[in-house]
Amino acid sequence: MLPYGCLSIGDCVGLIEVVKNSFTIMQIQCKGGLKGALQFNSNTLHHWIRDKNRGEAYDRAIDLFTRSCAGYCVATFILGIGDRHNSNIMLKENGQLFHIDFGHFLDHKKKKFGYKRERVPFVLTQDFLIVISKGVQESTKTKEFERFQEMCYKAYLAIRQHASLFINLFSLLLGCGMPELQSFDDIAYLRKTLALGKTDRWRGRQAERQQVGLLVPNRVQ
């Protein structure tokens, strides 16, 4: 994952670190002009990474993409990060994926006509899976996808071991005036995603089911 620096210097004023050699998923998908923007070819991300990383650098880039994608899938699921779309997810030329704009969290997702616009707990699209599987279209049948699943599984259980720390830290932030962190009802979302009160074996089975069953077959909206 890429924890770029953010520094608050006043009320609603701050500085954000510039991440060099990075582009939004939208920018990469639209590289082919209007035609590319309308078609949203599922192979575009893989081709872009391959073009930027020749020879041995290609394998390193795919590995970095896989690990960073797993990290953000787990993190955005647990924290309930909302407003995930292809202008809020970015990619460095070396293959590292990262998210930006964390204005919506703890499942306070944007709504339209009273309904949540986002219907999945994290973003894992077909083009991401094709990158992970090194260009294979039936990506979920590859050993690379199995490795990705195992990374997510281990990351989830590792974070779960520090559940009390996360909940205590969020409790300390209750008085900071954040619109989406106003009460312990908001923090209850963390207790839900971390499956507190369940055994590690149960949590592992549930995490694996989510990783397999909640894949998004379409593009990031």
Beta strands, then each sheet from edge to edge (+ up, - down):
strand 1: 6-10
strand 2: 13-16
strand 3: 22-24
strand 4: 89-92
strand 5: 97-99
strand 6: 111-112
strand 7: 115-116
sheet 1: 1+ 2-
sheet 2: 3+ 4- 5+
sheet 3: 6+ 7-
end
